[in-house]
Amino acid sequence: MTRQCVTSAPLLWLALLFSLPATGVAEGQAATPDTQMKGADPVQSIWKQQEISFYFQSFTTFYSCTSLEAKIERIMRELGVHARVKVRSAECPSSVARMPRVVMQVISPVEATPAALAERDKNKSVRELAQRVRGKKSDHPLDSLEEFPAQWRPVSLTRGRLDLQPGDCELIDELQKKVLPKLAVRIVRDDVQCSPNQLTMGQPRLEVEALIEIPKPDAAEPKQGT
């Protein structure tokens, strides 16, 4: 009788444990935008303009110039970055690009630190002169020198809506090494393991946190009657 009581007690505790309501988001369950935003404090930020260029070489997957441009721009949008990408190669646009030079004109949020503000003010006079030459002040939000609120938000660079395939492994690896360090992006989980000279079987997976502008209320909510 005593032996039965000793063996049944752990089972009773396990039953009670698993009957408790779960807290948080279950592993593998997609978080909603509200879940992602919850608990993230707003960060005063400014727009930073820069040009990023690099040579991209892949040993397994080859892209046309237009498809490579579109794929990189789609990834950048997911990170809250406005980017115009131009792929330059002798093979473009009629064939695939073997080792193209990728040139990116980037506008991205950065925290409004004293160093970032000082760098912004270096180019302030140049931007104001350009506006005077055009004859009017730009109303485009990306041309604004004003601060705005942003948040660090989790972004998953996996298959999902980005439509990344196993063959994109080397592209994600190159962006991680040559582009992400120049943006307000923090690596959270790195499962990008590309096999040399052979197609990677699993899809690339890179979990990051990116500083993303908080949409204004009038931009986030659709207008009545539209």
ABEGO torsion letter per residue (X at the ends): XAAAAAAAAAAAAAAAAAABBBBEBBBGBBBBAAAAABGBBBBBBBBBBBBBBBBBBBAABBBBAAAAAAAAAAAAAAAGBBBBBBBBBAAOAABBBABBBBBBBBBBBBBBBAAAAAAAAAAAAAAAAAAAAAGBBBABAAABABBBBBBBBBBBBBBEAAGBBAAAAAAAAAAAAAAAAABBBBBABBABBBBBGBBBABBBBBBBBBBBBBBBAAAABBBBGX
